[in-house]
Amino acid sequence: MDPAEVEFLAEKEIIEVIPNFSFESVHLISGTIGPFKAGLPLNVPLWLAVTLRQQQKCRFVPPQWMDVDLLEEVREEEKQSRFFTKMPSPHYMVEAKLILNTAPEDIPRAEEIRTVIKDIWDIRMAKLRTSMDAFIREGGSYAKLDHLTVMEINSVRPLLPHALDQLYRLQKVAKSANVTQNTSVLSSHSSRFTS
């Protein structure tokens, strides 16, 4: 899955907007949205919210999880725990990027939010790299990592299979060399006894 596909999945998340126009309900494959009434909050998919905001037809209502104090708590919990903590949104990184790049003026303390989310991402990526390193060093065959988001999994997906493949090849060569060495030692011992 490439980053565009992950973003596509995240764009299906529901966000609240306040339209500045009135319009009847819109029937989409994913369901009916609306009716749109100027000044009244409405839940829409993120992709539609971004499109409407780019056309200056609405403003975003920040998602509940997009609060600096809450995100700072998440950051501290993530720092303190050796395990991955549950994120307030399954697509927090993509949602934040889309919302903050489209309309930072609609989000109170947008730059602080951007910084805290980047900190959370960095902490989680460092933790993920450490977990992968330990997994590879221990020669693990499977791992269970709870609370990772799709974007986080996707960021290591290209690396992990190649690393494990290389590790397997090295182990195979080492085993083959060890068998060859043991065979030559045995044959030299047996030749001493026959002489």
Backbone bond lengths (Angstrom), bond angles and torsions (degrees), N, CA, C in turn:
res aa  C-N    CA-C-N  psi(-1)  N-CA   C-N-CA  omega(-1)  CA-C   N-CA-C  phi
1 M - - - 1.448 - - 1.528 107.58 -
2 D 1.305 116.81 126.74 1.460 118.34 179.64 1.535 110.08 -92.58
3 P 1.337 118.04 168.33 1.464 120.77 -177.12 1.530 113.77 -56.89
4 A 1.324 117.77 -32.17 1.468 120.04 178.74 1.529 110.87 -64.69
5 E 1.329 116.55 -36.98 1.465 119.80 178.29 1.527 110.99 -69.66
6 V 1.319 116.75 -37.72 1.462 120.64 177.03 1.524 109.36 -64.26
7 E 1.329 116.34 -42.19 1.464 120.37 177.83 1.524 110.67 -63.38
8 F 1.324 117.17 -39.75 1.461 121.58 177.83 1.531 110.51 -58.52
9 L 1.328 116.79 -43.69 1.466 120.44 178.24 1.527 111.19 -64.06
10 A 1.321 116.32 -41.25 1.465 120.62 -179.08 1.520 111.92 -66.76
11 E 1.317 116.90 -31.20 1.467 120.58 -178.72 1.523 112.62 -67.20
12 K 1.322 117.59 -11.14 1.467 121.01 177.07 1.526 112.10 -83.31
13 E 1.334 117.15 -11.96 1.465 120.44 178.39 1.526 109.35 -61.05
14 I 1.322 115.26 148.36 1.463 120.90 -177.16 1.523 109.56 -91.39
15 I 1.314 115.16 136.26 1.465 122.01 177.59 1.527 107.91 -133.55
16 E 1.305 115.23 152.62 1.463 120.28 179.12 1.522 109.51 -93.15
17 V 1.320 115.74 134.88 1.466 121.95 176.43 1.523 108.58 -128.70
18 I 1.313 115.22 161.25 1.462 121.05 171.98 1.520 106.42 -117.63
19 P 1.341 116.43 104.36 1.469 119.28 -178.79 1.528 110.64 -71.41
20 N 1.323 116.34 153.08 1.465 120.33 174.54 1.528 110.08 -110.25
21 F 1.330 115.81 25.63 1.463 122.23 178.51 1.525 108.22 -144.66
22 S 1.301 115.78 163.40 1.467 121.14 175.71 1.515 108.72 -115.98
23 F 1.329 115.38 139.39 1.459 120.48 -179.10 1.520 107.59 -161.96
24 E 1.309 115.53 153.68 1.462 120.18 179.77 1.530 110.54 -69.16
25 S 1.315 115.44 173.28 1.465 120.87 179.04 1.523 111.15 -62.18
26 V 1.327 115.02 147.01 1.458 121.93 178.05 1.528 107.07 -110.74
27 H 1.329 116.39 129.00 1.461 121.42 -178.65 1.528 109.16 -99.00
28 L 1.327 115.28 115.29 1.460 122.13 179.55 1.525 109.40 -115.72
29 I 1.314 116.74 167.78 1.461 120.82 177.30 1.529 110.29 -58.17
30 S 1.323 116.56 -38.38 1.462 121.07 -177.52 1.526 113.00 -77.25
31 G 1.314 117.44 -10.34 1.464 121.15 179.56 1.515 111.65 139.64
32 T 1.303 114.66 -179.68 1.462 121.14 -178.92 1.522 109.63 -91.51
33 I 1.323 115.56 136.44 1.460 121.90 178.63 1.520 107.64 -121.59
34 G 1.299 115.77 132.27 1.454 119.46 178.07 1.513 111.51 113.48
35 P 1.296 114.57 -170.86 1.461 129.89 6.49 1.535 112.08 -72.40
36 F 1.319 114.27 154.17 1.455 122.37 177.94 1.522 107.93 -88.14
37 K 1.336 116.22 125.96 1.465 121.10 177.28 1.518 107.58 -129.43
38 A 1.315 115.80 124.75 1.465 121.13 -176.67 1.525 110.61 -53.07
39 G 1.330 115.35 128.49 1.455 121.58 175.94 1.519 115.62 85.68
40 L 1.338 118.05 -8.43 1.465 120.47 -179.87 1.529 110.57 -103.99
41 P 1.334 117.02 128.62 1.468 120.17 -179.20 1.527 112.01 -59.15
42 L 1.328 114.65 146.84 1.461 121.61 -177.35 1.526 108.61 -147.06
43 N 1.325 116.86 138.45 1.469 121.44 176.99 1.519 109.66 -89.43
44 V 1.330 115.42 127.20 1.471 121.55 179.97 1.530 108.57 -138.93
45 P 1.337 117.58 160.18 1.472 119.10 173.90 1.533 110.08 -63.74
46 L 1.310 115.74 150.38 1.464 120.94 -177.88 1.520 111.98 -56.74
47 W 1.332 118.30 -39.36 1.465 120.70 -179.23 1.528 110.90 -59.95
48 L 1.337 117.06 -39.52 1.464 120.63 179.41 1.524 110.46 -72.40
49 A 1.325 116.40 -39.30 1.462 120.40 178.07 1.526 110.85 -59.63
50 V 1.325 116.49 -44.19 1.471 120.66 179.24 1.527 110.12 -63.24
51 T 1.325 116.91 -44.53 1.471 120.91 179.90 1.524 110.91 -61.75
52 L 1.335 117.00 -47.25 1.468 120.51 179.63 1.523 111.15 -63.74
53 R 1.330 117.05 -39.88 1.472 120.27 -179.22 1.527 110.88 -67.09
54 Q 1.325 117.04 -38.48 1.466 120.00 178.03 1.525 111.43 -64.75
55 Q 1.330 116.12 -27.16 1.466 121.23 177.49 1.529 111.52 -91.22
56 Q 1.329 117.05 8.18 1.466 123.45 179.70 1.537 112.02 60.03
57 K 1.328 117.16 33.30 1.467 121.22 -177.57 1.524 112.86 -102.91
58 C 1.330 116.97 0.23 1.465 119.95 177.83 1.516 108.67 -162.50
59 R 1.308 114.29 174.78 1.462 119.77 168.00 1.518 107.45 -132.09
60 F 1.322 115.16 152.22 1.459 120.84 -177.56 1.525 110.98 -78.13
61 V 1.314 115.47 145.09 1.456 122.09 164.61 1.528 103.83 -101.27
62 P 1.328 117.96 121.95 1.471 118.88 -176.35 1.531 111.10 -57.70
63 P 1.322 117.50 136.38 1.466 119.42 174.44 1.530 109.49 -59.40
64 Q 1.327 117.19 151.70 1.471 120.67 -178.02 1.518 112.07 -56.64
65 W 1.320 116.54 -35.61 1.459 118.97 -177.12 1.523 112.31 -74.03
66 M 1.333 117.63 -14.84 1.459 121.02 -176.62 1.531 110.12 -89.28
67 D 1.331 113.82 61.31 1.453 122.60 -179.25 1.529 107.08 -123.56
68 V 1.309 117.09 130.88 1.466 121.01 -174.88 1.526 111.57 -57.25
69 D 1.335 117.10 -46.18 1.466 119.66 -177.14 1.530 111.44 -63.23
70 L 1.314 117.01 -44.00 1.469 121.25 177.90 1.527 110.53 -62.31
71 L 1.322 116.46 -44.93 1.464 120.42 -179.17 1.530 111.85 -66.31
72 E 1.332 117.17 -34.60 1.467 119.61 176.23 1.526 110.81 -66.12
73 E 1.341 117.16 -36.25 1.466 120.83 174.99 1.530 110.23 -63.77
74 V 1.325 115.99 -43.21 1.468 120.64 178.28 1.524 109.60 -61.19
75 R 1.332 116.40 -43.77 1.468 120.22 179.58 1.530 110.91 -60.36
76 E 1.328 117.11 -45.41 1.466 120.45 -179.67 1.523 111.49 -65.23
77 E 1.327 116.29 -41.99 1.467 120.15 178.13 1.529 110.41 -62.89
78 E 1.327 115.93 -40.22 1.471 120.41 179.41 1.529 110.44 -65.49
79 K 1.331 117.22 -37.91 1.468 121.14 178.19 1.526 110.95 -65.45
80 Q 1.330 116.60 -42.56 1.462 121.79 -173.75 1.524 113.23 -75.42
81 S 1.319 117.23 -33.20 1.461 120.81 -174.60 1.523 111.02 -87.06
82 R 1.321 116.05 142.70 1.466 118.17 175.06 1.519 110.51 -84.74
83 F 1.341 116.34 -10.83 1.460 121.71 177.40 1.520 109.66 -101.22
84 F 1.321 116.08 163.84 1.461 120.53 176.12 1.525 108.62 -75.50
85 T 1.324 116.10 132.86 1.461 119.91 178.39 1.525 109.59 -92.25
86 K 1.306 115.22 158.89 1.460 120.15 -179.97 1.524 108.66 -70.80
87 M 1.304 116.02 130.40 1.454 121.09 179.90 1.533 110.14 -82.81
88 P 1.326 116.99 152.21 1.468 119.61 -178.66 1.528 113.22 -69.22
89 S 1.320 116.73 -16.88 1.462 121.58 177.42 1.527 107.72 -145.02
90 P 1.336 117.61 138.74 1.466 119.26 -178.56 1.532 113.97 -66.64
91 H 1.319 116.00 -17.75 1.471 120.29 179.63 1.535 109.88 -127.38
92 Y 1.333 116.37 41.14 1.460 120.48 -172.20 1.523 113.56 -53.88
93 M 1.316 117.16 -41.39 1.467 120.32 -175.22 1.525 111.16 -68.62
94 V 1.317 117.24 -46.58 1.467 121.12 -178.05 1.524 110.24 -69.26
95 E 1.335 116.65 -44.23 1.464 119.91 179.10 1.527 110.61 -59.20
96 A 1.323 115.87 -47.19 1.462 119.83 -179.37 1.521 110.90 -60.50
97 K 1.326 116.17 -43.62 1.468 119.68 -179.83 1.527 110.67 -60.57
98 L 1.329 116.66 -48.23 1.465 119.94 -178.33 1.525 111.83 -64.23
99 I 1.317 116.55 -46.24 1.465 120.47 -177.76 1.522 110.96 -67.04
100 L 1.330 116.86 -48.40 1.466 120.11 -175.74 1.525 112.84 -72.27
101 N 1.322 118.05 -28.71 1.464 119.56 176.43 1.521 111.91 -78.68
102 T 1.330 117.02 -29.53 1.464 120.44 -178.15 1.521 111.78 -80.29
103 A 1.332 116.63 -45.46 1.470 119.10 -174.46 1.525 111.75 -149.61
104 P 1.322 117.70 70.30 1.465 118.77 179.64 1.531 112.33 -62.07
105 E 1.332 116.41 -26.22 1.465 120.12 -179.74 1.527 112.55 -68.32
106 D 1.322 118.04 -17.43 1.470 121.39 178.45 1.528 112.29 -84.56
107 I 1.316 117.25 -12.22 1.462 122.03 -173.65 1.530 109.53 -112.51
108 P 1.343 117.40 116.44 1.465 119.15 177.48 1.534 111.02 -61.67
109 R 1.324 115.74 137.17 1.467 122.95 178.16 1.529 111.66 58.27
110 A 1.311 115.52 41.28 1.471 121.99 -174.82 1.525 112.56 -56.65
111 E 1.316 117.82 -43.91 1.470 119.67 -177.81 1.525 111.84 -68.17
112 E 1.325 116.67 -36.18 1.468 119.34 176.22 1.525 110.02 -64.82
113 I 1.323 116.08 -42.43 1.466 121.12 178.37 1.520 109.89 -60.61
114 R 1.316 116.06 -45.39 1.466 120.73 179.48 1.541 110.72 -58.24
115 T 1.326 116.22 -43.45 1.464 121.27 -179.27 1.530 111.66 -65.98
116 V 1.335 116.88 -45.57 1.470 120.28 -178.68 1.528 110.23 -65.43
117 I 1.324 117.37 -40.62 1.470 120.36 178.71 1.526 110.25 -63.95
118 K 1.321 117.23 -39.81 1.470 120.71 177.11 1.530 110.27 -64.19
119 D 1.338 116.75 -39.77 1.469 120.42 176.75 1.529 110.86 -61.16
120 I 1.330 116.31 -45.80 1.469 120.93 179.34 1.522 109.65 -59.74
121 W 1.324 116.23 -45.71 1.471 120.92 179.61 1.534 110.40 -59.00
122 D 1.338 116.55 -46.73 1.470 120.70 -178.79 1.532 111.77 -62.53
123 I 1.325 116.77 -42.32 1.469 120.85 179.13 1.522 109.85 -62.37
124 R 1.327 115.68 -45.49 1.468 120.20 -178.19 1.533 111.33 -67.42
125 M 1.327 117.57 -37.81 1.466 119.94 178.43 1.531 110.78 -66.57
126 A 1.332 117.34 -39.95 1.469 120.50 177.24 1.527 109.98 -63.41
127 K 1.324 116.16 -42.21 1.464 121.12 178.47 1.526 110.32 -63.88
128 L 1.320 116.80 -39.70 1.466 121.49 -179.89 1.531 110.84 -66.86
129 R 1.340 116.81 -42.42 1.467 120.12 177.42 1.527 110.76 -62.42
130 T 1.329 116.76 -42.13 1.461 121.07 178.38 1.526 110.70 -63.03
131 S 1.326 116.55 -42.64 1.470 121.01 178.87 1.521 110.86 -63.40
132 M 1.332 116.43 -42.73 1.465 120.32 178.73 1.522 110.84 -63.74
133 D 1.320 116.42 -42.28 1.460 120.68 179.86 1.526 110.28 -61.21
134 A 1.330 116.88 -46.45 1.470 120.57 179.38 1.525 110.55 -63.67
135 F 1.311 116.72 -40.34 1.464 121.87 179.72 1.525 110.88 -60.97
136 I 1.322 116.10 -45.76 1.466 120.80 -178.87 1.525 110.68 -69.00
137 R 1.334 117.36 -43.25 1.472 121.08 -179.45 1.532 112.13 -62.89
138 E 1.339 115.75 -35.31 1.464 119.76 -179.01 1.520 112.05 -83.05
139 G 1.329 116.92 -4.33 1.459 120.58 179.13 1.513 113.10 68.30
140 G 1.324 116.16 34.13 1.460 120.82 -178.74 1.519 112.52 -65.95
141 S 1.319 114.82 152.67 1.465 118.99 177.82 1.520 111.39 -107.99
142 Y 1.332 117.38 -17.11 1.456 120.66 174.75 1.525 108.33 -153.50
143 A 1.324 115.30 159.70 1.460 120.33 179.71 1.515 109.34 -144.85
144 K 1.306 115.48 150.36 1.458 120.91 176.49 1.522 106.86 -118.54
145 L 1.303 115.94 117.20 1.456 121.28 179.18 1.524 107.83 -123.41
146 D 1.313 116.34 103.57 1.459 120.78 -179.79 1.523 110.85 -80.65
147 H 1.305 114.81 152.56 1.463 124.52 171.74 1.528 115.06 70.21
148 L 1.321 118.13 18.84 1.464 119.52 172.56 1.521 108.69 -81.85
149 T 1.314 116.55 145.23 1.461 120.29 176.10 1.528 109.07 -88.85
150 V 1.311 115.85 166.01 1.463 120.75 -179.33 1.530 110.24 -60.69
151 M 1.315 117.15 -41.02 1.468 120.90 -179.68 1.532 110.98 -63.41
152 E 1.317 117.11 -39.60 1.466 120.58 179.48 1.527 111.07 -67.20
153 I 1.315 116.22 -44.29 1.468 119.90 176.97 1.517 109.60 -61.39
154 N 1.317 115.41 -43.22 1.461 121.00 -178.18 1.533 112.00 -63.88
155 S 1.324 117.21 -29.64 1.470 119.86 -178.23 1.529 112.14 -70.09
156 V 1.338 118.11 -27.13 1.468 119.95 179.44 1.525 112.79 -104.18
157 R 1.297 116.91 -9.35 1.471 120.54 -176.29 1.528 112.98 -55.05
158 P 1.323 121.05 -43.80 1.470 119.10 -178.82 1.533 112.89 -66.66
159 L 1.307 117.57 -30.90 1.461 121.60 -174.58 1.525 113.23 -80.28
160 L 1.308 117.21 -44.46 1.464 121.07 -170.65 1.528 114.46 -60.16
161 P 1.331 120.51 -49.00 1.472 118.50 179.95 1.530 113.08 -60.94
162 H 1.333 116.79 -37.93 1.469 120.31 179.13 1.528 110.91 -67.22
163 A 1.321 116.42 -41.11 1.467 119.56 178.88 1.522 110.70 -64.06
164 L 1.326 116.45 -43.95 1.470 119.53 179.21 1.524 111.54 -66.20
165 D 1.328 116.77 -36.99 1.464 120.76 177.94 1.528 110.36 -63.39
166 Q 1.329 116.61 -45.21 1.468 120.61 178.28 1.530 110.91 -62.79
167 L 1.330 116.15 -41.48 1.455 120.37 178.51 1.525 110.63 -61.63
168 Y 1.313 116.96 -43.34 1.466 121.68 178.35 1.528 110.44 -60.93
169 R 1.334 116.52 -44.25 1.475 120.25 179.38 1.527 111.21 -62.27
170 L 1.326 116.55 -43.57 1.466 120.36 179.03 1.529 111.08 -63.02
171 Q 1.329 116.06 -42.34 1.465 119.48 178.48 1.524 110.96 -64.23
172 K 1.315 116.50 -38.92 1.467 121.53 179.69 1.532 110.08 -64.45
173 V 1.333 116.70 -44.42 1.466 121.03 178.72 1.528 109.82 -64.61
174 A 1.324 117.20 -43.73 1.469 120.71 179.68 1.522 110.71 -62.80
175 K 1.314 116.82 -41.55 1.465 120.84 178.60 1.526 110.58 -64.42
176 S 1.326 115.76 -42.61 1.464 120.87 178.83 1.532 110.32 -63.21
177 A 1.321 116.71 -42.81 1.466 121.16 179.00 1.523 110.30 -65.10
178 N 1.319 116.90 -38.72 1.461 121.90 179.12 1.523 110.75 -65.36
179 V 1.334 117.45 -42.71 1.469 121.90 178.06 1.521 109.63 -63.27
180 T 1.333 117.35 -43.67 1.462 121.70 179.05 1.521 110.35 -62.45
181 Q 1.321 116.43 -43.17 1.464 120.84 179.84 1.528 110.24 -64.62
182 N 1.329 117.48 -44.54 1.473 120.87 178.71 1.521 111.23 -62.68
183 T 1.320 117.52 -39.08 1.462 121.92 179.24 1.521 110.26 -64.45
184 S 1.335 117.07 -43.14 1.465 119.77 -179.47 1.527 110.96 -69.07
185 V 1.332 118.13 -34.98 1.461 121.48 177.26 1.521 109.61 -65.84
186 L 1.334 116.53 -44.39 1.466 120.59 178.85 1.523 111.33 -62.84
187 S 1.315 117.39 -41.97 1.467 119.66 -179.08 1.527 110.97 -68.59
188 S 1.331 118.49 -34.41 1.468 119.72 177.84 1.526 110.50 -70.80
189 H 1.345 117.24 -36.17 1.466 120.41 176.13 1.525 110.73 -66.02
190 S 1.307 117.06 -42.84 1.470 120.30 -178.29 1.528 110.62 -68.71
191 S 1.328 118.44 -32.32 1.464 119.86 179.01 1.525 110.40 -70.84
192 R 1.333 118.58 -29.47 1.457 121.66 177.47 1.530 110.64 -69.33
193 F 1.317 115.29 -37.16 1.469 118.84 -178.75 1.522 112.00 -74.29
194 T 1.317 117.90 -28.20 1.463 120.55 -179.50 1.524 111.80 -83.69
195 S 1.312 118.54 -16.62 1.460 119.95 -177.38 1.493 112.36 -83.64
